[in-house]
């Protein structure tokens, strides 16, 4: 193999695929990135056997070939090279890759490409859906953080994805909170799809979608065990999670006793201030809704109390419809929710101190976030 490409393209390509490199594995080749000539382009690929990412960059191919090299070392070397043309030359006998750029020459020992696992492609199928990357990224970013961070219940470590007619629905829950997002698609779909994707996969997809110009295709393997997301230059393939996702429609309360509407940025500031104290007291923050009179606005009082550290109280003006009340929530969950909301105002719907709090961006009907209450001592 001998080829020439631009350092900047190679650097960005490695940044795209390196997120799929296995951190720890009994297979040394999984810590490597695959380099292969492919149809006049350079193919970069990495996999941890759960997620595989393939990316193509433009290159001048003099000799065909392939090799795998340690991902971290190769990424560090390329990132430190000048912004110039990079020449990659493979010595097939010693499986050594020579990396030349400007006045720098590096020789990196590799492992034969034949030992690298095959990353599935679903090129023979037409996409089941074409999704706008900016809309998809926003939807992912608003739900993915609510998925469980451990695999004790595998279904909750994933995100439910439902494609029906011209709607994309996503839901994530960890047992203490639930986030759902509904998006209207530009075109109706030919068939309905429903599957559970690992949350880590969607976090990677969000990064890829942020660098995508055209539509992002989605294809489910015929066996239903894998999903492939693809753009013009990048493919991400992931296993799907078997199991039954909780019935999210039943979890969402259909009524409320108090509805509080206030400024999102002001609430975010108050929650951040309260978190400094709540972090020393099981992350508990109390929200107290006090309706105003017929003429004046209501008040939302945010308070946190840590016996060994101190306490904090903040007051915000708001519009309150209902009888008011109090609810205690996990301040970390509240802060993560607020960072995902882009609307200027947020509505909080509550019933009793023992009922979940429902959060909705004002002016955006597609997003619902529910946080279970904490007990107040």
C-alpha positions in Angstrom: 0.0 0.0 0.0 1.2 3.5 -0.9 -0.9 6.6 -0.9 -1.0 10.3 -0.3 -3.6 12.3 1.6 -4.0 15.7 3.4 -3.0 15.7 7.1 -6.1 17.7 8.0 -8.5 15.2 6.4 -6.6 12.2 7.9 -6.7 13.9 11.4 -10.5 14.5 11.2 -11.1 11.0 9.9 -9.2 9.5 12.8 -11.2 11.7 15.2 -14.4 10.3 13.8 -13.5 6.6 14.0 -11.4 6.6 17.1 -14.5 6.7 19.4 -15.2 3.1 18.4 -11.8 1.8 19.4 -12.0 -0.7 22.2 -10.6 0.6 25.5 -9.8 -2.8 26.9 -9.9 -6.0 25.0 -8.3 -9.5 24.9 -7.9 -8.9 21.2 -5.0 -6.6 20.5 -6.2 -5.7 17.0 -9.3 -4.0 18.5 -7.0 -1.3 19.8 -6.0 -0.6 16.2 -7.5 1.4 13.4 -7.8 -0.2 10.0 -6.3 1.6 7.0 -7.2 0.3 3.5 -7.4 1.6 0.0 -10.9 1.4 -1.3 -12.2 2.6 -4.6 -9.7 5.5 -5.0 -10.2 6.6 -1.4 -8.6 5.7 2.0 -10.9 3.8 4.3 -10.5 4.2 8.1 -12.3 1.8 10.4 -12.5 1.0 14.1 -14.7 -1.3 16.2 -15.2 -2.6 19.7 -17.5 -5.4 18.5 -20.6 -3.4 19.7 -20.1 -0.3 17.5 -18.2 0.0 14.3 -17.4 3.3 12.5 -16.0 3.5 9.0 -15.0 6.8 7.4 -13.6 7.5 3.9 -11.3 10.4 2.9 -9.9 11.4 -0.5 -6.4 10.1 -1.3 -4.1 9.5 -4.3 -3.6 5.7 -4.3 -0.4 4.5 -5.9 -0.5 0.9 -4.6 -3.5 -0.9 -3.1 -3.2 -2.5 0.4 -4.4 -2.6 4.0 -2.9 -2.6 7.5 -4.1 -2.0 11.1 -2.0 0.3 13.4 -2.4 1.3 17.1 -5.1 3.9 17.1 -3.8 6.1 19.8 -0.2 6.2 18.6 -1.3 6.8 15.0 -3.8 9.5 16.0 -1.2 11.3 18.2 1.4 11.1 15.4 -0.9 12.5 12.7 -2.2 15.2 15.0 1.4 16.4 15.6 2.3 16.5 11.9 2.3 19.8 9.9 -0.7 20.7 7.8 0.7 19.2 4.6 0.5 16.1 2.4 1.0 12.8 4.3 2.4 9.8 2.5 1.6 6.4 3.9 3.8 3.4 2.7 3.3 -0.1 3.9 6.2 -2.6 4.1 4.1 -5.8 3.7 7.0 -8.0 4.9 7.4 -6.4 8.3 3.9 -5.0 8.5 5.4 -1.6 9.2 3.6 1.7 8.1 5.9 4.6 7.1 4.2 7.9 7.8 6.0 10.8 6.0 5.0 14.5 6.1 7.3 17.4 5.4 10.6 16.7 7.1 9.2 14.1 9.5 9.3 10.3 9.0 7.6 7.9 11.4 7.6 4.0 11.3 4.7 2.3 13.1 4.5 -1.4 13.6 1.1 -2.8 12.7 -1.0 -6.0 12.7 -2.2 -7.7 9.5 -5.6 -6.4 8.2 -6.9 -10.0 7.9 -7.0 -10.2 11.8 -9.3 -7.1 12.0 -13.0 -8.1 12.5 -15.3 -7.5 9.5 -17.6 -4.5 10.1 -21.0 -5.3 8.6 -22.4 -3.1 5.9 -25.9 -3.1 4.6 -25.1 -1.6 1.2 -27.5 -3.8 -0.7 -30.6 -2.3 1.0 -32.1 1.1 0.4 -32.4 3.3 3.6 -35.5 2.7 5.6 -35.5 6.5 6.5 -33.5 9.6 5.6 -33.2 12.0 8.6 -32.2 15.6 8.7 -28.9 15.6 10.7 -29.5 18.8 12.7 -32.9 17.7 13.8 -31.7 14.2 14.6 -28.8 15.5 16.7 -31.0 17.8 18.7 -33.4 14.9 19.4 -30.6 12.6 20.5 -29.0 15.3 22.8 -32.4 15.8 24.5 -33.0 12.2 25.4 -29.7 10.2 25.5 -28.5 11.5 28.9 -31.6 10.1 30.6 -30.6 6.5 29.7 -29.1 4.3 32.5 -25.3 4.5 32.7 -24.9 0.8 33.8 -25.9 -2.4 32.1 -27.7 -4.0 35.0 -30.9 -3.6 33.0 -29.7 -3.6 29.4 -33.0 -2.2 28.0 -32.6 1.0 30.1 -29.1 1.5 28.8 -30.6 2.0 25.4 -32.9 4.5 23.7 -36.2 3.4 22.2 -36.4 4.6 18.5 -39.8 4.4 16.8 -40.4 5.4 13.2 -44.0 5.6 12.2 -45.6 7.4 9.2 -43.7 10.8 9.2 -42.8 10.8 12.8 -39.6 9.9 14.7 -40.1 9.1 18.4 -37.2 8.6 20.9 -37.4 7.7 24.6 -34.8 7.1 27.3 -35.3 6.2 31.0 -33.2 5.1 33.9 -35.9 4.4 36.4 -35.7 7.8 38.0 -36.4 10.0 34.9 -37.8 9.7 31.4 -37.2 11.8 28.3 -39.2 11.6 25.1 -38.8 13.5 21.9 -41.1 13.5 18.9 -39.9 14.8 15.5 -41.9 15.3 12.3 -40.0 14.0 9.3 -39.9 15.6 5.9 -41.3 12.5 4.1 -43.6 9.7 5.3 -42.0 6.3 5.7 -42.9 3.1 3.8 -42.9 0.9 6.9 -42.9 1.2 10.7 -39.8 0.5 12.7 -39.2 0.1 16.4 -35.9 -0.9 18.0 -33.6 -0.1 21.0 -30.2 1.4 20.3 -27.4 1.5 22.9 -27.2 5.1 24.3 -23.5 5.1 23.6 -24.1 4.5 20.0 -26.5 7.5 19.7 -23.9 9.7 21.5 -21.5 8.8 18.7 -24.1 9.4 16.1 -24.8 12.8 17.5 -21.1 13.7 16.9 -21.2 12.4 13.4 -24.5 14.2 12.6 -22.9 17.5 13.7 -20.4 17.2 10.9 -22.9 16.0 8.2 -24.3 18.3 5.4 -26.7 16.0 3.6 -29.4 13.7 4.8 -28.4 10.8 7.2 -29.7 7.4 6.1 -30.9 4.7 8.5 -31.1 1.0 7.6 -32.0 -2.0 9.8 -30.4 -5.3 9.0 -32.8 -7.9 7.7 -32.3 -10.0 10.9 -33.2 -7.1 13.1 -30.1 -7.4 15.2 -28.1 -4.4 13.8 -28.8 -0.8 12.7 -26.6 1.2 10.2 -26.5 4.9 10.0 -24.7 6.3 7.0 -23.7 9.6 5.4 -21.8 10.2 2.2 -18.4 9.5 3.9 -19.2 7.8 7.2 -21.0 4.6 8.3 -21.8 3.7 11.9 -23.1 0.2 12.6 -24.3 -1.0 16.0 -25.9 -4.0 17.6 -29.5 -3.5 18.8 -30.7 -4.4 22.3 -33.1 -7.2 22.8 -36.0 -6.7 25.2 -39.2 -4.8 25.9 -38.9 -1.1 26.6 -41.2 0.3 29.4 -44.6 1.6 28.2 -43.6 5.3 28.2 -47.1 6.5 27.3 -48.4 5.1 30.6 -45.7 6.8 32.6 -46.4 10.3 31.4 -49.0 12.0 33.7 -52.1 13.2 31.8 -53.1 15.9 34.2 -51.6 18.4 36.8 -52.7 20.5 39.7 -50.1 23.2 39.3 -48.5 24.6 36.1 -45.5 26.9 36.6 -44.0 28.8 33.6 -40.7 30.7 34.0 -37.6 31.8 32.2 -35.3 28.8 31.4 -32.0 30.7 31.8 -33.0 32.1 35.1 -34.0 28.7 36.4 -30.7 27.3 35.1 -28.7 29.8 37.1 -30.7 29.2 40.3 -30.3 25.5 39.9 -26.6 25.7 39.4 -26.2 27.9 42.5 -28.3 25.4 44.6 -26.3 22.5 43.3 -23.2 23.7 45.2 -25.0 22.9 48.4 -27.2 20.0 47.2 -24.2 18.0 46.2 -23.3 17.6 49.8 -26.8 16.5 50.7 -27.8 13.6 48.4 -28.3 16.1 45.6 -31.7 17.1 46.9 -33.2 20.5 45.8 -36.6 21.7 46.8 -38.9 23.6 44.5 -41.8 25.5 46.2 -44.5 27.0 44.0 -46.4 30.0 45.5 -49.2 31.5 43.4 -49.4 35.2 43.3 -52.5 37.3 43.8 -54.8 38.3 41.1 -52.5 41.1 40.0 -48.9 39.9 40.9 -46.8 37.1 39.5 -46.2 33.9 41.4 -42.9 32.8 43.0 -40.8 29.7 42.6 -38.5 29.2 45.6 -35.5 27.0 45.1 -33.7 25.8 48.2 -30.9 23.3 49.1 -29.7 22.5 52.6 -26.6 20.6 53.6 -26.1 20.3 57.3 -22.3 20.4 57.2 -21.9 23.0 54.5 -24.8 25.5 54.7 -27.9 26.3 52.8 -29.1 28.3 49.8 -32.4 29.9 48.8 -33.4 31.5 45.5 -36.6 33.2 44.3 -37.8 33.5 40.7 -40.8 35.3 39.3 -43.1 33.0 37.4 -46.7 32.5 36.2 -48.4 29.8 38.3 -51.7 28.2 37.3 -53.1 26.1 40.2 -52.8 25.7 43.9 -49.0 25.6 44.2 -47.1 23.1 46.3 -43.6 21.7 46.8 -41.5 18.9 45.2 -38.0 17.7 45.9 -35.9 16.6 42.9 -32.4 15.4 42.1 -30.5 18.6 41.3 -28.2 16.7 38.9 -31.1 15.5 36.8 -32.6 19.0 36.8 -29.4 20.6 35.6 -28.9 18.1 32.8 -32.5 18.6 31.7 -32.1 22.4 31.6 -28.9 22.2 29.6 -30.8 20.3 26.9 -33.7 22.8 26.5 -33.3 25.6 24.0 -36.6 27.4 24.4 -36.7 30.7 26.3 -39.4 29.4 28.8 -40.1 26.1 30.5 -43.3 24.8 32.1 -43.2 22.6 35.2 -46.4 20.5 35.8 -46.8 19.0 39.3 -49.5 17.3 41.3 -48.3 16.3 44.8 -44.9 16.1 46.5 -45.0 12.3 45.9 -45.9 12.6 42.1 -43.3 13.1 39.3 -42.5 16.5 37.9 -43.2 17.0 34.2 -41.1 19.5 32.3 -42.0 20.9 28.9 -40.3 23.6 26.8 -42.8 26.4 26.1 -43.5 26.7 22.4 -42.1 23.2 21.6 -44.6 20.4 21.7 -42.3 17.6 20.9 -40.3 17.2 24.1 -41.4 15.9 27.5 -39.1 15.2 30.5 -40.2 13.6 33.7 -38.3 13.4 37.0 -39.3 11.3 39.9 -39.6 13.0 43.3 -37.2 12.5 46.2 -38.5 12.2 49.8 -38.3 15.3 51.9 -37.1 14.7 55.5 
